[in-house]
Amino acid sequence: MTLIDEERLVAPQDDYPTRLRDAEHTMPRRDPVIWSDWSPDAPISRAEADHYDQKGYLIRNDLFTPEEVETLIAASTRIRNNAAGIRPEDLVTEPGTDEVRTLFRLDDHSPVFSRLARDARLADTARFLLGDEVYLHQSRLNYKPGFTGKEFYWHSDFETWHAKDGLPRMRAVSASVLLTDNSALNGPLMLIPGSHRQFIACQGETPDDNHETSLKKQQTGVPSTDMLERLVAEAGLDAATGPAGTVIFFECNTLHASNGNVTPFPRSNAFFVYNAVSNAAQAPFAASKPRPDFLSNRTATEPLAVHHDRVRMD
């Protein structure tokens, strides 16, 4: 290990302590929501920027052509049909079944999705929101099969990434590209609007190798039901729906979840987590060791090369 590596594993001051022994509590956000000043040449409109700032998410339609959407769906189907050849550590199955729940390191498994992660329509928006060059902290493909797709419980991504991966600041954004129609019925992403403006320090210390169970059902690092009831009573709930090809950008501290899917209609989304280069992972703030590389990119943190051409089949 080099001296630089050793320095990166020394945690800076913790402005967001969490995984507490006694009780959860809230604290005001200490970081900007949007790290750039809006101007007419921004990749999103002023109204879109204001919505993201106030609500903690943004839904964008018609970014991709119908042909590009078909290419992405076909690439997703190919990955799922060849799941037996995927590295075991990159695959998470549904509890109690062999159905694929999540495939990590998506950009490693498909040239199409590697290209999509670097698409200007995603990456330029992330660079604007974060005010920096970006790299992929994580990428994944979430499947929620019809009838058996289980829920993803309420959580803030930043709480997990801060506690277990060592991201110091709220300077990351997820882009979810819908690969199927997401309706109010088949388990779409749900968000508590405005929840990104306060940090919920969760109760309960992180068990060793917690990711081995939390990827199927998260129980540590989640708000209490009392906290969720209060937040929803104050701000309500939003469901992020749209046809295949829709893109949902959501701020790393926005509380979100999705219901189980008991309809015949599967739901699948590609997720790309963009982190600011200046916000690279340090030592975990509330875990004994960093999570594995497939969950937390700690090495390939150079700025993404952004592409402006169309997405095509490999």
VOGU-3710 file (C-alpha; in Angstrom, 3 decimals, decimal comma):
1> mtlideerlv> 0,000/0,000/0,000  1,380/3,430/-0,952  1,462/6,463/1,311  -1,359/7,993/-0,741  -3,482/4,860/-0,239  -2,840/4,955/3,505  -3,857/8,606/3,700  -7,106/7,924/1,827  -8,031/5,272/4,396  -7,819/7,796/7,250
11> apqddyptrl> -11,305/9,198/7,701  -11,703/12,993/7,751  -13,952/14,735/10,262  -17,351/13,074/10,355  -20,063/15,653/9,711  -22,764/12,977/9,482  -22,332/10,482/12,348  -24,715/7,527/12,062  -25,268/3,870/13,087  -25,667/5,079/16,671
21> rdaehtmprr> -26,025/2,869/19,731  -28,748/4,815/21,510  -31,337/6,410/19,233  -31,779/7,884/15,778  -31,923/11,625/15,289  -32,030/14,173/12,495  -29,665/16,979/11,625  -29,702/19,648/8,905  -27,897/18,960/5,671  -24,450/20,572/5,617
31> dpviwsdwsp> -23,840/20,428/1,866  -25,349/22,128/-1,185  -28,015/20,222/-3,092  -26,814/21,547/-6,457  -23,104/22,330/-6,544  -23,221/24,516/-9,698  -24,892/27,833/-10,465  -27,566/27,471/-13,124  -26,981/29,188/-16,474  -28,715/28,939/-19,866
41> dapisraead> -26,105/26,448/-21,100  -26,829/24,013/-18,241  -27,975/20,521/-19,319  -31,281/20,963/-17,471  -33,723/23,865/-17,395  -34,019/26,287/-14,483  -37,397/24,770/-13,608  -35,851/21,283/-13,561  -32,982/22,491/-11,391  -35,438/24,105/-8,973
51> hydqkgylir> -37,468/20,887/-8,792  -34,368/18,821/-8,021  -33,253/21,342/-5,410  -36,630/21,364/-3,660  -37,774/17,756/-4,079  -34,490/15,833/-4,265  -35,198/14,159/-7,598  -35,907/14,892/-11,249  -37,749/12,839/-13,886  -36,651/13,371/-17,497
61> ndlftpeeve> -38,477/11,939/-20,508  -37,569/11,507/-24,168  -33,790/11,654/-23,677  -33,321/8,519/-25,780  -34,717/7,573/-29,159  -37,067/4,570/-29,455  -34,247/2,682/-31,204  -31,870/3,380/-28,300  -34,472/2,219/-25,775  -34,912/-1,022/-27,745
71> tliaastrir> -31,127/-1,483/-27,718  -30,991/-1,071/-23,930  -33,882/-3,486/-23,359  -32,280/-6,071/-25,632  -28,930/-5,724/-23,820  -30,672/-6,139/-20,455  -32,421/-9,294/-21,686  -29,131/-10,759/-22,917  -27,514/-10,196/-19,522  -30,378/-11,834/-17,681
81> nnaagirped> -30,474/-14,798/-20,039  -26,764/-15,366/-19,459  -26,791/-14,836/-15,708  -25,195/-18,250/-15,141  -21,966/-16,889/-16,597  -21,841/-13,806/-14,345  -19,362/-13,609/-11,454  -21,249/-14,952/-8,400  -20,334/-11,957/-6,227  -22,003/-9,614/-8,734
91> lvtepgtdev> -25,373/-11,392/-8,547  -28,042/-11,068/-5,853  -31,131/-13,259/-6,085  -34,589/-12,716/-4,649  -35,046/-14,078/-1,112  -36,045/-17,744/-1,306  -35,732/-18,031/-5,100  -33,149/-18,088/-7,893  -34,722/-15,062/-9,603  -32,175/-12,305/-10,289
101> rtlfrlddhs> -32,751/-9,323/-7,998  -29,670/-7,207/-8,709  -26,610/-7,447/-10,929  -23,705/-5,239/-9,861  -20,833/-3,806/-11,933  -23,269/-3,466/-14,805  -20,805/-1,477/-16,889  -18,350/-4,400/-16,665  -20,849/-6,897/-18,046  -22,097/-5,055/-21,114
111> pvfsrlarda> -20,459/-2,663/-23,595  -23,922/-1,164/-24,172  -24,358/-0,243/-20,530  -20,725/0,832/-20,209  -21,429/3,259/-23,047  -24,726/4,353/-21,453  -22,972/5,189/-18,180  -20,755/7,612/-20,111  -23,555/9,156/-22,145  -23,620/12,953/-22,037
121> rladtarfll> -27,372/12,908/-21,353  -26,618/11,272/-18,003  -23,050/12,272/-17,163  -23,357/15,949/-18,086  -26,379/16,297/-15,831  -24,460/14,594/-13,021  -21,466/16,885/-13,569  -23,725/19,921/-13,385  -25,533/18,767/-10,240  -22,279/17,847/-8,498
131> gdevylhqsr> -20,148/20,724/-9,774  -17,233/18,434/-10,584  -15,994/15,709/-12,866  -17,595/12,382/-11,985  -16,793/8,687/-11,828  -18,978/5,620/-11,236  -19,162/4,762/-7,550  -21,501/1,875/-8,342  -23,547/0,501/-11,231  -26,237/-2,127/-11,153
141> lnykpgftgk> -29,244/-3,614/-12,902  -32,285/-4,070/-10,682  -34,852/-6,640/-11,779  -38,200/-6,948/-10,070  -39,900/-9,966/-11,649  -43,643/-10,223/-11,906  -45,465/-11,890/-8,984  -42,317/-12,544/-6,905  -40,300/-9,295/-6,956  -39,640/-8,204/-3,383
151> efywhsdfet> -39,535/-4,700/-1,990  -36,534/-2,425/-1,437  -37,038/-0,830/1,984  -36,767/2,861/2,865  -33,253/4,226/3,091  -30,941/7,074/2,174  -28,156/5,944/-0,141  -25,820/8,507/1,370  -26,313/7,094/4,860  -25,081/3,716/3,572
161> whakdglprm> -22,324/5,096/1,366  -21,080/7,357/4,169  -21,247/4,712/6,903  -19,921/1,740/4,947  -18,023/3,159/1,947  -16,603/6,362/3,407  -18,073/8,994/1,058  -17,464/12,201/3,061  -20,010/14,595/1,499  -23,470/14,534/-0,027
171> ravsasvllt> -21,997/14,945/-3,485  -23,344/11,978/-5,446  -26,405/11,364/-7,600  -28,096/8,244/-8,967  -29,457/8,032/-12,499  -32,077/5,317/-12,917  -32,858/4,436/-16,532  -36,181/2,612/-16,817  -35,933/-0,515/-18,975  -39,595/-1,426/-18,585
181> dnsalngplm> -42,662/0,700/-18,089  -42,830/1,661/-14,409  -46,408/2,272/-13,270  -47,938/2,859/-9,878  -48,741/-0,884/-9,831  -45,494/-2,779/-10,420  -43,267/-1,460/-7,648  -41,887/1,867/-8,935  -39,367/3,993/-7,120  -41,036/5,943/-4,317
191> lipgshrqfi> -39,487/9,019/-2,742  -40,194/11,328/0,183  -39,890/14,761/-1,433  -37,633/17,161/0,423  -36,175/14,451/2,660  -32,718/15,142/1,212  -32,541/18,369/3,236  -31,987/16,597/6,531  -29,789/13,696/7,503  -31,259/10,839/9,504
201> acqgetpddn> -28,625/9,320/11,756  -29,835/5,739/12,121  -29,736/3,579/15,235  -27,818/0,301/15,287  -24,175/-0,478/14,672  -23,118/-2,074/11,381  -22,569/-5,841/11,669  -19,497/-7,288/9,985  -20,114/-8,251/6,341  -23,566/-6,722/6,595
211> hetslkkqqt> -23,849/-6,510/2,796  -24,236/-10,298/2,590  -27,766/-10,013/4,006  -28,683/-6,355/3,449  -28,655/-6,720/-0,343  -31,623/-9,053/0,001  -33,302/-7,227/2,892  -31,881/-4,105/4,493  -32,389/-3,879/8,250  -29,460/-1,748/9,471
221> gvpstdmler> -29,196/1,880/8,398  -32,920/2,398/7,884  -35,194/4,996/9,519  -37,708/3,940/12,149  -41,380/3,708/11,248  -42,060/6,660/13,574  -39,554/8,757/11,648  -41,003/7,726/8,294  -44,544/8,478/9,430  -43,513/11,965/10,519
231> lvaeagldaa> -41,670/12,738/7,306  -44,490/11,484/5,096  -47,065/13,407/7,142  -45,025/16,562/6,495  -44,164/16,080/2,820  -46,179/13,214/1,347  -44,993/10,481/-1,007  -44,104/10,646/-4,691  -43,960/7,744/-7,144  -41,479/8,039/-10,016
241> tgpagtviff> -43,265/6,453/-12,972  -42,850/6,538/-16,720  -42,372/4,459/-19,849  -39,183/2,599/-20,687  -36,445/5,096/-21,476  -37,422/7,528/-18,719  -34,509/8,689/-16,551  -34,856/9,488/-12,846  -32,075/11,471/-11,203  -32,264/11,387/-7,427
251> ecntlhasng> -30,060/13,035/-4,846  -27,970/10,706/-2,715  -29,701/11,654/0,559  -33,303/11,432/-0,678  -35,222/8,742/1,191  -36,590/6,190/-1,258  -38,014/2,678/-1,466  -40,131/0,481/-3,718  -42,967/-1,945/-3,069  -43,009/-5,623/-3,962
261> nvtpfprsna> -44,373/-6,547/-7,370  -47,334/-8,932/-7,375  -48,482/-7,936/-10,862  -47,665/-9,931/-14,010  -45,574/-6,990/-15,236  -41,836/-7,165/-14,471  -39,927/-4,008/-13,653  -36,257/-3,433/-14,407  -34,011/-0,378/-14,179  -30,343/0,369/-14,790
271> ffvynavsna> -28,699/2,424/-12,031  -25,556/4,493/-12,326  -24,227/6,198/-9,212  -22,155/9,243/-10,132  -19,823/10,537/-7,448  -17,758/13,721/-7,608  -14,081/12,994/-8,165  -13,335/15,246/-5,172  -15,631/13,095/-3,004  -13,835/9,758/-3,449
281> aqapfaaskp> -14,274/7,078/-0,799  -12,218/7,299/2,380  -12,213/4,953/5,363  -15,753/3,905/6,381  -17,317/6,178/8,980  -19,427/3,487/10,690  -18,152/0,071/9,649  -15,107/-2,013/10,480  -13,941/-2,256/6,858  -14,923/-1,064/3,380
291> rpdflsnrta> -17,459/-3,003/1,370  -16,215/-5,105/-1,580  -15,296/-3,448/-4,865  -18,475/-4,523/-6,635  -20,447/-2,310/-4,218  -18,014/0,549/-3,785  -15,525/1,571/-6,460  -12,378/2,627/-4,618  -9,848/2,396/-7,452  -11,140/3,532/-10,870
301> teplavhhdr> -11,980/7,086/-9,797  -10,619/9,011/-12,754  -13,137/11,281/-14,543  -15,438/9,519/-16,977  -14,861/10,141/-20,674  -18,239/11,466/-21,828  -19,753/10,426/-25,185  -22,197/12,418/-27,300  -23,100/9,883/-29,997  -26,074/7,536/-29,949
311> vrmd> -26,203/4,313/-27,934  -25,859/1,290/-30,234  -25,843/-2,467/-29,807  -22,393/-3,960/-29,209
//
